[in-house]
Amino acid sequence: MIGVILIMWMLCNQYPCLVMYDIFKKTSGEFLGKTLIVCYAVYFMLQGSYILARYGHIVGSWVLERTPHWIIISLMVAVSAYLVKDTLQSLARFYVLVTPLLIILLFLSTYSLKDANFLYILPIGSAGALNIFKGSKEAIFSMLGFDFIFFIFPFVNGSSKQKLKAVIMAHIFVTLFYTYLVFISLVYFMSPVDINLTPEPFIYMIKAYSFHVIERMDLFFISIWIISVATSFMYLLLLSSKGLANLFRLEHTRFLPLICVITLIVSIWFMHIDKLNVINKYLTACHYVFQLFIPALLLAVSFITKRRASVRHEAK
Amino acid sequence: MDNNRNKTETPSMNNNNLPIENDNHTIEKYLHHSFKHTQDLTVQRIEENGASVLIAYLDTIADHNKLQRIVFQTFLKMPLNEINTGNQTCVNYKVLREMAEAKEELLKGSCVISIEGTKQLYAINIANDVMRSIAEPENEKVVQGSHEGFVETLRQNVYLIRKTLKSDDLIIQYDKVGDEVQTEIALVYLEKHSNKRVINEIKRRIKSKPIDCVVNVGQLEGLIEDSARSPFPQMLNTERVDRTIAHLNEGKIIIFLEGCATCLIAPVHFSAFLQSADDYSSRWNTRLFISSLRFMGIFVAVFLPAFYIAVIAFHFDVLPDELVMPIKNSINEIPFPPLIEAFIMELTIELIREAGLRLPPRIGPTVSIVGGLVIGDAIVRAGLISTTMIIVVAITAIAAFSIPTHEMSEAVRLLRFPFMLLAACLGLVGMSFGVIVVLGHLCKLESFGSPYFTPFTLKDFKDKIIGKYIKKLIKTNT
């Protein structure tokens, strides 16, 4: 994971004043760059639709059982579009503002420790290092979201080292947070069989809480979680619309309605075919291609071209 | 000869840049013409020192004592050559260059004097200064501290600031706003602390927006604020002197409008609307408690009715077992869905508030008794509204009134209606969407280039809150 970050960072560092999309054009030529941008925009849209479908599925099965899915999803799209259509700065302010909500999640999850049995976590490592690696391979990309910063690299204040530090810190924090949640779900449930039976173990666990004044904490949890979903959907929306805007040299708000409609339709289709896990597998492959291979390739290309340029310079 | 000249002059009567003619008859005609023969324009022609003198003033805004004392007894007794040299010994007068200036001076309450043979017009200020005495503002009362409030006269307000803030850094700039009727405004700021960019931006906005006439700061605010469509106020209104001075020291810019006892403060942060003047005089722990109470007030005022509706309509299982029966019993016989129930009660409370505002103070309490006790009691007995709903609505109303600034309180009261609607449609999920939109909107808002709703960062917290108290502690100990 750190490798992915480093590759992206080095690529951005090569052209510190350019947006990621411009870097594509610069390193791989006009035509190939444009195709790359389209691919990335589609990739972000797909990811966005996947998130929407997942969210619609969870809200539909936990909170609003009888509301049609398309209403829940289209509301989310509309709300996100409202925020994305303004400046990057206001979006950043919003993200900072909603970050403290994580503390509530932390508190909610820690509360379950009172019923936990730490023996359930054992045996660790019985499956072998290879299996752990295989498992983590699938999960790794759900933690990648902070690459966002590399697409808006020139707009962020601070030296490139600071930015790298911020991204790495953010990833470490998220990884720890997820690990903590997984750990708690593991120690709370009886056996692996239980975990396999419950589709969303964490929500299920919270549902059992009773604070004597208020019950059904899962409802509150989901309400807060919706805001987090909105943030991740917003950045995908922003990136894909920025990509198309870069392609046609127009304002990114022009493409927002189009992208919203596409993601909406695709996500409803995803929910309709009801095979989210299969889609997730395909998406994981996409993650590898778009977040690891292409940046690495571009980095190599940029190194070669730079060296060639410098050699030519010396020859002159 | 005289008639002849008048004929040639008539077409240019409307021309404001008319050069000053030393002909009293023409001047009188011009003044009557430009004031459309209003009856309070008094023009007197007298013979003094052998010269024909014309004295014009607006009878209604001139002080007759001053007229007598300054003009008749002093100015006109001065020898002509002394007036001509402009050597102002005992009377402060102004020499006018254009007829348009004479018009302006008359509107300010001056008396315009023309002496035949001098080729000049003179203006002497004899305005009637009737002003309200300085009193404590009705809607911003404090327990401790200064009880001064602004009045309707611009210069008096500036005086109140200057009197308290004795600093050579204090800058006052006069400007005019309005196309048809020009109203004087004053920008007041501290040179050292304030941002030049913001000042220029305010001036530019005042100049660039067309408006016929400004009578209220509310209009001025709508004219120059960043997004007029937003429900949130982006400039702080206050009538308190101490509050204004505290903001001046923070580098804010104050705008006064002639004829308005309220001043505008810009740029402001969201939290400024939650401060009351009492905060400056209370101890830090009390202040912390009270201000967190106000934050809670906003929270309750916006979310409580919506939350109640969401619970009743969608998530009844949120309630613990002990609460289910009492609430179920109270809403069992109610004929309306919770949204309608809440709307009826909220609108009733708003009506009572609005009616109480219009009534004279002697009848006011009657309305609140009739509204609060009679309607509240009877509506429950009639089985139209549940008791829990009455409690929810009452708490909401009280919470909304705890917000110290009137405008923010209005914004919050309005905001809860869309939230109630969302809660009735989609329950808690709908409320989350409402929260996203409102927070997003607040993040988008800017007040003259500075963010309106920036959350505290960790660094701010260290510098502003902890740092201040440590500094204070050190200061008091040494």
Interface residues (C-beta under 8 A of the other chain):
Chain A: V59 V63 L64 T67 I71 I72 L75 M76 V79 Y82 L83 D86 T87 S90 L91 R93 F94 V96 L97 V98 P100 S210 H212 V213 I214 E215 R216 L219 F220 I222 S223 I224 I226 I227 A230
Chain B: F314 H315 D317 V318 L319 P320 L426 G427 L428 V429 G430 M431 S432 F433 V435 I436 V437 L439 G440 C443 K444 P451 F453 T454 P455 T457
